[in-house]
Amino acid sequence: MSTLIDSFKQIRDDYTPIPFWFWNDYLSEDEITRQMEEMKDKGVDAFVIHPRKGLPKEIEYLSEKYFYYVKYAVSKAKEMNMKVVLYDEAMYPSGSCRGMVVKKNKAFASKGLMMTKAPLEETDAVLVADLATDQGKRYFYMLPSGGNIRGVHENEDDGEIDAPPSSDLLDPEAVKTFIALTHEKYYAELKEYFGSTIIAFFTDEPCILGRNPREGLIPWSDGIYEEYLAAGGTLEDLPLLFEKQSCDNAANAEGTDKSDISHISDKKERVQRARRIYDEVIYARMSRAYYGQLSKWCTDHGIALTGHPEKSTDIGYLQNYTWPCQDIVWRFVEPEDGHALIGEHTTMGKCSSDSARHRGKHRNGNECFGCCGHRDDPYLFTEEDMRWYLNWLFVRGVNLVYPHAFYYSVRDGRGDERPPEVGLGNPFWPQYRKMSNYIKRMCYLNTAAVNNTEIAVLCKPQELSWQIAKPLFENQIEFNYLEEELLNTSCQVTAGTVNITDYSYKLLIYDEDFEKNMSPETVDILQKYRSQGGKTLCFKDDRELLDIIEKNGLRKLKLVNGSKNIRCTYEIKDNAEYVIVTNEGMDKVSDELEIFGKAAVSVWNPYGDVTLDETITDAGTVKLELSKCESRVIFLS
């Protein structure tokens, strides 16, 4: 125990924050050096070179002059013992190389499927199928989505004349072209630094249709129709792919009688089945064509693939990342109005950490703080705000932090582009070493640690239940999301437990949608698991969930006064046990924490200069008093 406490008190540069460094203006060696020295002085030992809106055309993306500055920064990083993560796009979303993929071959433009009532006259529309329906003939065309990415140079943003076209991420040849234009170019220029100073490539929320696509499209590409049919889809069900919301709306309409509701319910099931098959086909193609190729390239070149997918619930795609990540953006997660626990975005912390846990990944991260300034002032982001978001991540197992963003320049409105500035231009910057030390300390604690739980929440590749997670979080009950794919391929069922990596689960929880759509393999595994005494629960309400956990002795922590804003994670690292506690509310909280079967020995405040709050002399409860944004680490005997 004393060994872990001593290590926890130390500062380890391997766990540094790795900020997005927005290169958004004219560059100079002196200014690059000055900002890197500022970062190093504040304990920031790595950065992401992120070409950003405001980069002048004179320093054209991937040009000789552009690489002059990239090579200067990388060589300087080597000299200063800093690490570099390369960003794989000119702005975002990733995959088009600032439109160069489509410029290389216009057939590589992102594509979608459209359903029409009449033939299209457009020359670039390819007829996939047509179908006679009760409502008349329907035609299905594949055509360019018209989507774009945000570019870095003048007139290249959304809605502007030179906005770069997005490319077809479902087309393996288009993705090969992206890699050749981007990754291979970086490697040719910087080969000597790969695997040492350069540690990873960051790919950012790849979007199949691109931004601002033509209305009425769903993602599509060559060969998707054949794969859809092979997976069990039918021509007759193609119209259902365009009716995802209509059944729900019709069933809830006033004056709908029982016979109509029955018909709507039957159609809703058909829509769900057709959409599930389609989603599985797109997921499999995207995994192979895009993520799989990028992952292999990075592995072959001795660096990590990091970054995050488009959706907060995209846990399946994370298997392709060396360091799986998600991103907190636009205050989708925030302390106000219960938004720390409500909504699909509140699953993202566990999304990345649980993927890493079950797949044996060393690190998992988050691109955090983007557009998370105050509601009434998007530029305002204080030390307290930063701590709140970090604690939200740490208590969910995240151990790699990508702050968004450090701005190279804020002149002429450059600071208005996706604020807040959380680096050199933030008023808190002079005290930032306190924050970087905190990040390093907590990321160290969360790395190579096992969270102490016997409860798993089953999930699909792109669906995570926040409804199940909410009462578990509120009641300090540890759990992990477990992907159905892993249940079927990587888990062993023995003596009433589901075992994977360091985890043995005695209770599996899922929602009604998962129950309706579970694969035959999952049905067989759950039947075997139950026959050995394993417990399952199809979640319907909080009370039933908490009852089964209590009856089966699966609870390890409990707050005496039942505070709903205290979050806890119970971890084991290097044979030492400890609990990380944070205040997720807006006000100071006081409570007492019971730790079942263990005695607390010391309580530490990990922020700033680590201080010993209390030494525990008995095996009773631990008294907690936490102001907003505060955290504690409780070491156990």
C-alpha positions as CSV (number, residue, x, y, z in Angstrom):
1,M,0.0,0.0,0.0
2,S,2.7,2.5,0.9
3,T,4.4,1.8,-2.4
4,L,1.3,2.8,-4.4
5,I,0.7,5.9,-2.2
6,D,4.3,7.0,-2.8
7,S,3.9,6.4,-6.5
8,F,0.5,8.3,-6.5
9,K,2.2,11.3,-4.9
10,Q,4.9,11.4,-7.6
11,I,4.5,13.2,-11.0
12,R,5.0,11.0,-14.1
13,D,5.4,12.7,-17.4
14,D,4.0,9.7,-19.3
15,Y,0.6,10.7,-18.1
16,T,0.8,14.3,-19.3
17,P,-2.2,16.1,-20.9
18,I,-1.8,16.1,-24.6
19,P,-3.6,19.3,-25.8
20,F,-4.9,20.0,-29.3
21,W,-2.5,22.8,-30.4
22,F,-4.5,24.9,-32.9
23,W,-2.1,26.0,-35.7
24,N,-4.4,28.8,-36.8
25,D,-2.2,31.6,-38.0
26,Y,1.1,32.5,-39.7
27,L,3.7,30.4,-38.0
28,S,7.3,31.2,-36.9
29,E,10.1,29.2,-35.3
30,D,10.3,31.8,-32.5
31,E,6.6,31.6,-31.6
32,I,6.5,27.8,-31.9
33,T,9.5,27.6,-29.5
34,R,8.0,30.2,-27.1
35,Q,4.7,28.3,-26.8
36,M,6.4,24.9,-26.5
37,E,8.6,26.3,-23.7
38,E,5.5,27.7,-22.0
39,M,3.8,24.3,-22.2
40,K,6.9,22.5,-20.9
41,D,7.2,24.9,-18.0
42,K,3.6,24.2,-17.0
43,G,4.0,20.4,-17.1
44,V,2.6,19.8,-20.5
45,D,4.9,17.3,-22.1
46,A,3.1,16.4,-25.3
47,F,0.8,18.0,-27.9
48,V,-1.4,17.3,-31.0
49,I,-0.4,19.4,-34.0
50,H,-3.8,20.4,-35.2
51,P,-4.0,22.4,-38.4
52,R,-7.0,24.7,-37.8
53,K,-9.1,27.4,-39.4
54,G,-7.0,30.5,-39.8
55,L,-3.9,28.8,-41.2
56,P,-3.0,31.0,-44.2
57,K,-2.9,29.7,-47.7
58,E,0.8,30.6,-47.9
59,I,1.3,27.7,-45.5
60,E,-0.8,25.3,-47.5
61,Y,-1.8,22.0,-45.8
62,L,0.8,19.3,-46.4
63,S,2.9,21.6,-48.6
64,E,6.7,21.9,-48.3
65,K,6.3,25.1,-46.2
66,Y,3.8,23.4,-43.9
67,F,6.1,20.5,-43.3
68,Y,9.0,22.9,-42.6
69,Y,7.1,24.0,-39.4
70,V,5.9,20.5,-38.6
71,K,9.5,19.2,-38.7
72,Y,10.7,22.2,-36.7
73,A,8.2,21.5,-34.0
74,V,8.8,17.8,-33.9
75,S,12.6,18.2,-33.8
76,K,12.2,20.8,-31.0
77,A,10.0,18.3,-29.2
78,K,12.7,15.7,-29.3
79,E,15.2,18.2,-28.0
80,M,12.8,19.1,-25.1
81,N,11.8,15.5,-24.3
82,M,8.2,16.1,-25.4
83,K,6.0,13.8,-27.4
84,V,3.9,14.6,-30.5
85,V,0.6,13.2,-31.8
86,L,-0.1,13.9,-35.4
87,Y,-3.6,14.9,-36.5
88,D,-4.7,13.2,-39.7
89,E,-6.9,16.0,-41.3
90,A,-7.0,19.6,-42.1
91,M,-9.7,20.5,-39.5
92,Y,-12.4,17.8,-39.2
93,P,-14.0,15.3,-39.7
94,S,-11.2,13.0,-40.7
95,G,-10.9,11.1,-44.0
96,S,-10.8,13.5,-46.9
97,C,-7.3,15.0,-46.7
98,R,-8.8,18.5,-47.2
99,G,-10.7,17.3,-50.2
100,M,-7.7,15.8,-51.9
101,V,-9.1,12.3,-52.0
102,V,-12.1,13.4,-54.1
103,K,-9.8,15.6,-56.2
104,K,-7.8,12.5,-56.9
105,N,-10.9,10.6,-58.0
106,K,-14.4,12.2,-58.0
107,A,-15.8,8.7,-57.6
108,F,-14.4,8.7,-54.0
109,A,-16.9,11.3,-52.9
110,S,-19.0,10.3,-49.9
111,K,-22.3,8.6,-50.9
112,G,-25.8,8.1,-49.7
113,L,-28.9,6.2,-50.7
114,M,-32.1,8.2,-51.6
115,M,-35.6,6.9,-52.0
116,T,-37.7,8.8,-54.6
117,K,-41.2,8.5,-56.2
118,A,-39.9,9.2,-59.7
119,P,-36.8,8.5,-61.6
120,L,-33.9,10.9,-61.1
121,E,-32.4,12.7,-64.1
122,E,-29.1,13.4,-62.3
123,T,-26.1,12.0,-64.2
124,D,-24.3,11.0,-61.0
125,A,-27.3,9.1,-59.6
126,V,-26.9,5.3,-59.8
127,L,-30.1,3.2,-59.7
128,V,-29.7,0.6,-57.0
129,A,-33.2,-0.9,-57.1
130,D,-36.8,-0.1,-57.7
131,L,-39.9,-1.4,-56.1
132,A,-43.7,-1.4,-56.6
133,T,-45.5,-0.6,-53.3
134,D,-49.0,0.1,-52.2
135,Q,-48.2,3.8,-52.4
136,G,-46.8,3.5,-55.9
137,K,-43.3,2.9,-57.4
138,R,-40.3,3.7,-55.4
139,Y,-36.7,4.2,-56.7
140,F,-33.5,3.8,-54.8
141,Y,-30.5,5.8,-56.0
142,M,-26.9,6.0,-54.8
143,L,-25.5,9.5,-55.3
144,P,-22.9,11.8,-53.9
145,S,-23.9,13.0,-50.5
146,G,-22.7,16.6,-51.1
147,G,-21.1,16.6,-47.7
148,N,-18.0,18.5,-46.7
149,I,-15.5,18.8,-44.0
150,R,-14.4,22.0,-42.3
151,G,-11.2,23.2,-44.0
152,V,-8.3,25.2,-42.6
153,H,-7.8,27.9,-45.2
154,E,-9.9,30.9,-46.2
155,N,-13.3,30.1,-47.6
156,E,-13.1,26.5,-46.6
157,D,-15.5,26.4,-43.7
158,D,-19.1,25.0,-43.7
159,G,-21.2,26.7,-46.3
160,E,-18.2,28.5,-47.9
161,I,-17.3,28.1,-51.6
162,D,-14.1,26.1,-51.0
163,A,-15.4,23.8,-48.3
164,P,-13.5,20.5,-49.0
165,P,-15.7,17.6,-50.1
166,S,-15.9,14.6,-47.8
167,S,-14.8,11.2,-49.1
168,D,-16.4,7.8,-49.1
169,L,-15.2,6.2,-45.9
170,L,-17.0,3.0,-46.8
171,D,-14.9,2.5,-49.9
172,P,-11.6,0.7,-49.1
173,E,-9.9,2.3,-52.2
174,A,-10.9,5.8,-51.1
175,V,-9.5,5.2,-47.6
176,K,-6.3,3.8,-49.2
177,T,-6.0,7.0,-51.1
178,F,-6.5,9.0,-47.9
179,I,-3.7,7.1,-46.2
180,A,-1.4,7.5,-49.1
181,L,-2.0,11.3,-49.2
182,T,-1.9,11.9,-45.5
183,H,-0.2,9.2,-43.4
184,E,2.4,8.2,-46.0
185,K,3.3,11.9,-46.5
186,Y,3.9,12.4,-42.8
187,Y,5.9,9.3,-42.6
188,A,8.1,10.3,-45.6
189,E,8.8,13.6,-44.0
190,L,9.2,12.5,-40.4
191,K,10.2,8.8,-40.5
192,E,13.1,9.2,-38.0
193,Y,10.7,10.4,-35.3
194,F,8.1,7.7,-35.6
195,G,7.8,5.5,-32.5
196,S,9.9,7.8,-30.4
197,T,9.0,11.5,-30.5
198,I,5.9,10.8,-32.6
199,I,3.7,8.4,-30.7
200,A,0.3,8.4,-32.4
201,F,-2.0,9.5,-35.2
202,F,-5.3,11.1,-34.1
203,T,-8.4,10.4,-36.3
204,D,-11.3,12.6,-35.5
205,E,-15.1,11.7,-35.6
206,P,-15.1,10.3,-39.2
207,C,-18.6,11.0,-40.6
208,I,-19.8,8.8,-43.5
209,L,-22.0,11.4,-45.2
210,G,-19.9,14.3,-44.2
211,R,-21.1,17.6,-42.8
212,N,-24.2,19.3,-44.3
213,P,-25.1,16.4,-46.7
214,R,-28.0,16.5,-49.0
215,E,-31.3,15.8,-47.2
216,G,-33.1,12.5,-47.4
217,L,-29.9,10.3,-47.6
218,I,-28.7,7.4,-45.5
219,P,-25.0,6.3,-45.7
220,W,-24.3,4.0,-48.7
221,S,-21.5,2.9,-51.0
222,D,-20.8,0.4,-53.7
223,G,-21.6,-3.1,-52.7
224,I,-23.7,-2.2,-49.6
225,Y,-26.9,-3.4,-51.3
226,E,-25.4,-6.9,-51.9
227,E,-24.1,-7.0,-48.3
228,Y,-27.5,-5.9,-47.0
229,L,-29.3,-8.7,-48.9
230,A,-26.7,-11.3,-47.8
231,A,-27.2,-10.3,-44.2
232,G,-31.0,-11.0,-44.4
233,G,-32.3,-7.7,-45.7
234,T,-34.8,-7.7,-48.6
235,L,-35.8,-5.4,-51.4
236,E,-39.2,-5.0,-49.9
237,D,-37.7,-3.7,-46.7
238,L,-35.6,-1.0,-48.3
239,P,-38.4,1.7,-47.8
240,L,-38.4,0.9,-44.1
241,L,-34.9,2.2,-43.8
242,F,-36.3,5.7,-44.4
243,E,-39.1,5.4,-41.8
244,K,-37.1,5.2,-38.6
245,Q,-39.3,7.8,-36.7
246,S,-42.6,7.5,-38.5
247,C,-44.0,4.6,-36.6
248,D,-43.4,6.1,-33.2
249,N,-45.0,9.4,-34.3
250,A,-48.1,7.6,-35.7
251,A,-48.6,5.4,-32.6
252,N,-48.5,8.5,-30.4
253,A,-50.9,10.5,-32.5
254,E,-54.3,11.4,-31.0
255,G,-57.2,9.4,-32.1
256,T,-55.3,6.2,-33.0
257,D,-57.5,3.2,-32.3
258,K,-56.4,-0.3,-31.2
259,S,-56.4,-1.9,-34.6
260,D,-54.3,0.9,-36.0
261,I,-51.9,0.6,-33.1
262,S,-51.5,-3.2,-33.7
263,H,-50.7,-2.5,-37.4
264,I,-48.3,0.2,-36.4
265,S,-46.6,-2.0,-33.9
266,D,-46.2,-4.8,-36.5
267,K,-44.7,-2.3,-38.9
268,K,-42.5,-0.9,-36.2
269,E,-41.0,-4.3,-35.6
270,R,-40.3,-4.6,-39.3
271,V,-38.7,-1.2,-39.4
272,Q,-36.5,-2.1,-36.4
273,R,-35.4,-5.4,-38.0
274,A,-34.6,-3.8,-41.3
275,R,-32.7,-1.0,-39.7
276,R,-30.8,-3.4,-37.4
277,I,-29.6,-5.4,-40.4
278,Y,-28.6,-2.2,-42.2
279,D,-26.8,-0.8,-39.2
280,E,-24.9,-4.0,-38.8
281,V,-23.8,-3.9,-42.5
282,I,-22.7,-0.3,-42.3
283,Y,-20.9,-0.9,-39.0
284,A,-19.0,-3.9,-40.4
285,R,-18.0,-2.1,-43.6
286,M,-16.9,1.0,-41.7
287,S,-14.9,-1.2,-39.4
288,R,-13.1,-2.9,-42.3
289,A,-12.7,-0.1,-44.8
290,Y,-11.8,2.8,-42.5
291,Y,-10.9,1.9,-39.0
292,G,-9.2,-1.4,-39.8
293,Q,-6.9,0.1,-42.5
294,L,-5.9,3.0,-40.2
295,S,-5.2,0.7,-37.3
296,K,-3.0,-1.6,-39.4
297,W,-1.1,1.3,-40.9
298,C,-0.3,2.7,-37.4
299,T,0.7,-0.7,-36.1
300,D,2.9,-1.3,-39.1
301,H,4.7,2.1,-38.5
302,G,5.2,1.7,-34.8
303,I,2.8,4.2,-33.4
304,A,-0.7,4.2,-31.8
305,L,-4.0,4.9,-33.4
306,T,-5.9,7.3,-31.2
307,G,-8.9,9.5,-31.6
308,H,-12.7,8.9,-31.4
309,P,-15.6,7.9,-33.6
310,E,-18.6,10.1,-34.4
311,K,-21.0,9.0,-31.7
312,S,-20.6,9.0,-27.9
313,T,-22.1,5.4,-27.9
314,D,-19.9,4.0,-30.7
315,I,-18.2,1.5,-28.4
316,G,-17.7,-1.2,-31.2
317,Y,-15.5,1.0,-33.3
318,L,-13.1,1.6,-30.4
319,Q,-11.7,-1.9,-30.7
320,N,-9.6,-0.6,-33.7
321,Y,-7.9,2.1,-31.6
322,T,-4.7,1.5,-29.7
323,W,-5.9,4.2,-27.3
324,P,-9.7,4.4,-27.6
325,C,-11.2,7.8,-26.9
326,Q,-14.4,9.8,-26.9
327,D,-15.0,13.6,-26.7
328,I,-16.9,15.9,-24.4
329,V,-18.2,18.8,-26.5
330,W,-20.9,21.4,-26.7
331,R,-21.8,20.9,-23.0
332,F,-23.7,17.8,-23.8
333,V,-22.3,16.8,-20.4
334,E,-22.4,19.5,-17.7
335,P,-23.1,19.9,-14.0
336,E,-26.4,21.7,-14.4
337,D,-29.9,20.1,-14.7
338,G,-28.8,16.5,-14.2
339,H,-26.9,16.5,-17.4
340,A,-24.0,14.6,-15.8
341,L,-26.2,11.5,-15.9
342,I,-29.0,12.0,-18.4
343,G,-28.7,11.4,-22.2
344,E,-26.6,9.2,-24.5
345,H,-23.5,11.5,-24.2
346,T,-23.2,10.7,-20.5
347,T,-22.1,7.2,-21.5
348,M,-18.9,8.3,-23.2
349,G,-16.6,8.1,-20.2
350,K,-17.4,4.4,-19.6
351,C,-17.6,3.8,-23.3
352,S,-13.9,4.3,-23.8
353,S,-12.7,3.0,-20.4
354,D,-14.8,-0.2,-20.6
355,S,-13.7,-0.9,-24.2
356,A,-10.1,-0.6,-23.0
357,R,-10.7,-2.8,-19.9
358,H,-12.2,-5.7,-21.8
359,R,-9.8,-5.5,-24.8
360,G,-6.6,-5.2,-22.8
361,K,-5.8,-1.6,-23.9
362,H,-3.4,0.3,-21.8
363,R,-4.8,3.8,-22.2
364,N,-8.2,5.3,-23.0
365,G,-8.9,9.0,-23.4
366,N,-11.1,12.0,-24.0
367,E,-10.9,15.1,-26.2
368,C,-12.4,17.4,-23.6
369,F,-13.6,20.9,-23.0
370,G,-14.5,21.8,-26.6
371,C,-17.4,24.3,-26.6
372,C,-17.9,23.7,-22.9
373,G,-17.6,27.3,-21.8
374,H,-20.4,28.8,-19.6
375,R,-23.9,28.8,-20.9
376,D,-24.0,32.6,-20.9
377,D,-20.4,33.1,-21.9
378,P,-18.8,30.5,-24.2
379,Y,-15.3,32.0,-23.7
380,L,-15.4,31.6,-19.9
381,F,-13.9,28.4,-18.6
382,T,-12.4,28.5,-15.1
383,E,-10.1,26.3,-13.1
384,E,-13.2,25.0,-11.3
385,D,-14.9,24.1,-14.7
386,M,-11.8,22.2,-15.8
387,R,-11.7,20.3,-12.6
388,W,-15.3,19.3,-12.8
389,Y,-14.9,17.9,-16.3
390,L,-11.7,16.1,-15.4
391,N,-13.3,14.5,-12.3
392,W,-16.3,13.4,-14.4
393,L,-13.8,11.6,-16.6
394,F,-11.5,10.2,-13.9
395,V,-14.3,8.6,-11.9
396,R,-15.4,6.8,-15.0
397,G,-11.9,5.3,-15.7
398,V,-10.5,7.7,-18.3
399,N,-6.7,7.9,-18.1
400,L,-5.6,10.1,-21.1
401,V,-6.6,13.7,-21.5
402,Y,-6.7,15.7,-24.8
403,P,-7.6,19.3,-23.8
404,H,-9.4,21.1,-26.6
405,A,-7.7,23.5,-27.1
406,F,-4.5,25.5,-26.9
407,Y,-4.7,28.3,-29.5
408,Y,-1.6,29.3,-31.3
409,S,-3.3,32.6,-32.0
410,V,-6.4,34.5,-30.9
411,R,-6.0,37.6,-33.0
412,D,-8.6,38.8,-35.5
413,G,-11.4,36.5,-34.1
414,R,-9.3,33.3,-34.1
415,G,-10.3,32.8,-30.4
416,D,-13.9,32.8,-31.5
417,E,-13.6,29.5,-33.3
418,R,-14.9,26.8,-31.0
419,P,-13.9,28.4,-27.7
420,P,-13.0,28.2,-24.9
421,E,-9.2,28.6,-25.0
422,V,-8.0,26.3,-22.2
423,G,-4.2,26.8,-22.5
424,L,-1.8,29.7,-22.9
425,G,-4.6,32.3,-23.3
426,N,-6.7,31.2,-20.3
427,P,-6.5,33.4,-17.2
428,F,-5.6,30.2,-15.2
429,W,-2.5,29.5,-17.3
430,P,0.0,30.9,-14.8
431,Q,-1.2,28.2,-12.3
432,Y,-1.6,25.4,-14.9
433,R,1.2,23.2,-13.5
434,K,-1.2,22.4,-10.6
435,M,-3.7,21.1,-13.2
436,S,-1.2,19.2,-15.3
437,N,0.2,17.5,-12.1
438,Y,-3.4,16.6,-11.1
439,I,-4.0,15.1,-14.6
440,K,-0.8,13.1,-14.4
441,R,-1.5,11.8,-10.9
442,M,-5.1,10.7,-11.7
443,C,-4.3,9.2,-15.1
444,Y,-1.5,7.2,-13.4
445,L,-4.0,5.8,-10.8
446,N,-6.5,4.8,-13.6
447,T,-3.9,3.1,-15.7
448,A,-3.4,-0.7,-15.2
449,A,-6.1,-0.6,-12.6
450,V,-9.1,-2.9,-12.3
451,N,-12.4,-1.5,-11.1
452,N,-13.8,-3.7,-8.5
453,T,-17.2,-4.9,-9.9
454,E,-19.1,-8.1,-10.6
455,I,-21.8,-6.3,-12.6
456,A,-21.9,-5.8,-16.4
457,V,-24.4,-3.9,-18.6
458,L,-24.7,-5.7,-21.9
459,C,-24.6,-3.4,-25.0
460,K,-24.6,-3.4,-28.8
461,P,-21.7,-1.9,-30.8
462,Q,-23.4,1.5,-31.1
463,E,-25.9,1.5,-28.2
464,L,-25.2,2.1,-24.5
465,S,-27.9,2.5,-22.0
466,W,-27.6,5.6,-19.8
467,Q,-30.9,4.7,-18.2
468,I,-29.4,1.6,-16.5
469,A,-26.2,3.5,-15.7
470,K,-27.9,6.4,-13.9
471,P,-29.2,4.6,-10.8
472,L,-25.9,2.7,-10.6
473,F,-23.9,5.9,-10.5
474,E,-26.3,7.5,-8.1
475,N,-25.9,4.6,-5.7
476,Q,-22.1,4.1,-5.9
477,I,-22.5,0.7,-7.6
478,E,-19.6,-0.1,-9.9
479,F,-20.3,-1.6,-13.3
480,N,-18.8,-2.0,-16.8
481,Y,-20.4,-2.0,-20.2
482,L,-19.8,-5.4,-21.9
483,E,-20.2,-5.6,-25.7
484,E,-22.4,-8.4,-27.0
485,E,-19.6,-9.2,-29.5
486,L,-17.2,-9.8,-26.7
487,L,-19.7,-11.9,-24.8
488,N,-19.9,-14.2,-27.8
489,T,-16.2,-14.3,-28.7
490,S,-14.0,-13.5,-25.7
491,C,-15.9,-14.5,-22.5
492,Q,-15.8,-17.8,-20.7
493,V,-18.8,-18.9,-18.6
494,T,-17.8,-20.9,-15.5
495,A,-19.5,-21.6,-12.2
496,G,-22.2,-18.9,-12.8
497,T,-19.8,-16.1,-13.8
498,V,-18.9,-14.5,-17.1
499,N,-15.2,-14.0,-17.3
500,I,-13.1,-11.7,-19.5
501,T,-9.6,-10.3,-18.9
502,D,-9.5,-9.3,-15.2
503,Y,-13.3,-9.4,-14.6
504,S,-15.8,-12.0,-13.4
505,Y,-19.4,-10.9,-13.7
506,K,-22.2,-12.4,-11.5
507,L,-25.0,-10.1,-12.8
508,L,-25.7,-9.2,-16.4
509,I,-28.1,-6.3,-17.0
510,Y,-29.7,-5.3,-20.3
511,D,-32.6,-3.3,-21.5
512,E,-35.7,-4.4,-23.5
513,D,-34.3,-3.4,-26.9
514,F,-31.2,-5.5,-26.2
515,E,-33.4,-8.4,-25.1
516,K,-35.5,-8.2,-28.3
517,N,-32.5,-8.1,-30.6
518,M,-29.9,-10.3,-29.0
519,S,-28.2,-12.8,-31.3
520,P,-28.9,-16.6,-31.1
521,E,-25.3,-17.0,-29.8
522,T,-26.1,-14.5,-26.9
523,V,-29.3,-16.4,-26.1
524,D,-27.3,-19.7,-25.8
525,I,-24.6,-18.1,-23.6
526,L,-27.1,-16.5,-21.3
527,Q,-29.0,-19.8,-21.0
528,K,-25.8,-21.6,-20.0
529,Y,-24.9,-18.8,-17.6
530,R,-28.3,-18.9,-15.8
531,S,-28.2,-22.7,-15.6
532,Q,-25.0,-22.4,-13.6
533,G,-26.6,-19.8,-11.2
534,G,-25.6,-16.6,-13.0
535,K,-28.1,-13.7,-12.6
536,T,-29.6,-11.6,-15.3
537,L,-32.0,-8.7,-15.3
538,C,-33.9,-7.0,-18.1
539,F,-34.0,-3.5,-16.7
540,K,-37.4,-1.9,-16.3
541,D,-37.1,0.3,-13.1
542,D,-34.6,1.4,-10.6
543,R,-36.0,-0.4,-7.6
544,E,-35.9,-3.9,-9.1
545,L,-32.4,-3.2,-10.2
546,L,-31.2,-2.1,-6.8
547,D,-33.1,-5.0,-5.1
548,I,-31.3,-7.7,-7.1
549,I,-27.9,-6.1,-6.4
550,E,-28.6,-6.0,-2.7
551,K,-30.0,-9.5,-2.5
552,N,-27.0,-11.0,-4.3
553,G,-24.4,-9.1,-2.1
554,L,-22.9,-7.2,-5.1
555,R,-22.7,-3.8,-3.5
556,K,-19.3,-2.7,-2.2
557,L,-19.9,0.9,-1.4
558,K,-22.8,2.9,0.2
559,L,-23.4,6.5,1.3
560,V,-25.2,6.7,4.6
561,N,-27.2,9.7,3.7
562,G,-27.7,8.7,0.1
563,S,-26.2,11.8,-1.6
564,K,-27.0,11.6,-5.3
565,N,-24.2,13.9,-6.4
566,I,-21.2,11.9,-5.1
567,R,-19.6,9.6,-7.6
568,C,-17.2,6.8,-6.6
569,T,-15.0,4.2,-8.4
570,Y,-13.5,1.4,-6.4
571,E,-10.2,0.3,-8.0
572,I,-7.4,-2.2,-7.5
573,K,-3.8,-1.5,-8.8
574,D,-0.6,-3.3,-7.9
575,N,-2.5,-5.3,-5.3
576,A,-3.6,-2.1,-3.5
577,E,-7.2,-1.0,-3.2
578,Y,-8.6,2.5,-3.2
579,V,-11.7,4.5,-3.9
580,I,-11.8,7.7,-6.0
581,V,-14.6,10.0,-4.9
582,T,-15.8,13.2,-6.6
583,N,-18.5,15.7,-6.2
584,E,-20.5,16.0,-9.4
585,G,-23.0,18.5,-8.1
586,M,-23.2,22.3,-8.0
587,D,-23.0,22.6,-4.2
588,K,-20.9,21.3,-1.3
589,V,-21.9,17.8,-0.1
590,S,-21.4,16.0,3.2
591,D,-22.0,12.3,3.7
592,E,-20.4,9.1,5.1
593,L,-19.1,6.4,2.9
594,E,-19.4,2.7,3.9
595,I,-16.8,0.4,2.2
596,F,-18.0,-3.2,2.7
597,G,-15.5,-5.7,3.8
598,K,-12.6,-3.3,3.9
599,A,-11.2,-0.6,6.2
600,A,-10.0,2.8,5.0
601,V,-6.6,3.8,6.2
602,S,-6.1,7.2,4.7
603,V,-7.9,9.9,2.7
604,W,-6.0,12.2,0.3
605,N,-6.8,15.3,-1.6
606,P,-5.1,14.7,-4.9
607,Y,-5.3,18.3,-6.3
608,G,-2.3,20.6,-6.2
609,D,0.2,19.6,-3.5
610,V,-1.1,16.2,-2.4
611,T,-2.3,16.5,1.2
612,L,-3.3,13.9,3.7
613,D,-6.9,14.8,4.8
614,E,-7.3,12.1,7.4
615,T,-5.8,8.9,8.8
616,I,-8.5,6.4,9.6
617,T,-8.0,4.6,12.9
618,D,-11.0,2.3,12.9
619,A,-13.0,0.3,10.4
620,G,-16.0,2.5,10.4
621,T,-17.3,4.8,7.7
622,V,-15.4,7.6,6.0
623,K,-16.7,11.1,6.5
624,L,-16.8,13.1,3.3
625,E,-17.1,16.9,2.8
626,L,-16.5,17.9,-0.7
627,S,-17.0,21.3,-2.3
628,K,-18.0,21.6,-5.9
629,C,-15.3,20.0,-8.2
630,E,-13.4,18.5,-5.3
631,S,-12.2,14.9,-5.2
632,R,-10.6,12.5,-2.7
633,V,-8.6,9.2,-3.0
634,I,-9.3,6.8,-0.1
635,F,-6.7,4.0,0.3
636,L,-7.9,0.8,1.9
637,S,-6.3,-1.9,4.0
